[in-house]
Amino acid sequence: MFNPLLNDLTKIKNEELELKITELIKKYTIAARSGQGIVCEQITVILNAYKDEQSRRYIESNQKLLNKNKNLDDFINVDH
């Protein structure tokens, strides 16, 4: 879900992304224990945006790795 108050998540480093996710999980836990359902919902929206970006990066990284491995097929000769 889009949140206009979030900066462009594609521009932050992986480490910063992971730290922010951890921080938001902690804040969610505190809000949930305090009975702040509305705050939990808002944190969930933002947390999902960060997790979506993390997933996008993971998929992109794996795709690059697969493409790199496909290029190795040109060097392997399995003719009998």
N, C-alpha and C positions, 0 to 999 in steps of 0.2 A: 504494500500500500504506500502511496506517495505521501510524503509529509513536506510541505513547503518550508518548514522551519529548519530542515536538515540541509547541511551543506552537501556539496557534491562528494559522495562517498568514494568515487573512483579515484579521487586525488589523494586519499590518505594512505599511509603505509600499512602493510599487513599487521605489523606489531601494534600499531595504534588501533586498528580495527578490532583485534583480539582483546586489547585492554578495555576498549569501550564496551564490547559485548559482556565481558566479565563484570564491569562496573554496573551496567544496566541490570544484569541478573541479580546482583546484590541489592540494588535499589528496589527491584521488583519484590524481592523477598521481604525487605523491610516494609514496603507498602502493603503487601499481602498480610503480613503479621499484624499490621496496624489497622486492618479492616478498610483500607483505602482502595476500594474497587475501581473507582474512576481513574485514580492515578495508575493503578495496575494496567488498565486498558491503554492508557496513553503510553506507558513504558513499553507495553507489548508491541504497539505499532512501530515505535522507533527501533526496538530490539529486532523486530522482523526485518526492517529495512537493512540493518547492519548484517544480519544473518544472510539475507538475500545477496548482498554484495559479497560476503565471504564465500557463499556457494558459487556465485558467478565466477569469482576468481579461481576457485578450485576446479571448476569445469574447464575454464579457459586454460589453466595450467596443464590439466590432463590431456586436453585436445592437442596442445603444442607437443607434449611428450609422445602422443600417438603418431602425430605427423612426423616427428623426428625419427621414430622407429620404422615407419613406412619407408623412409628414405634409405634405411639400411638394407632393405630387400634388394636394392639395385646392386649391392656389393656381394651378395650371397648367391653362389651358383650351385644349384642342387640337381643339375643334369646328371643322369646316370649313363 
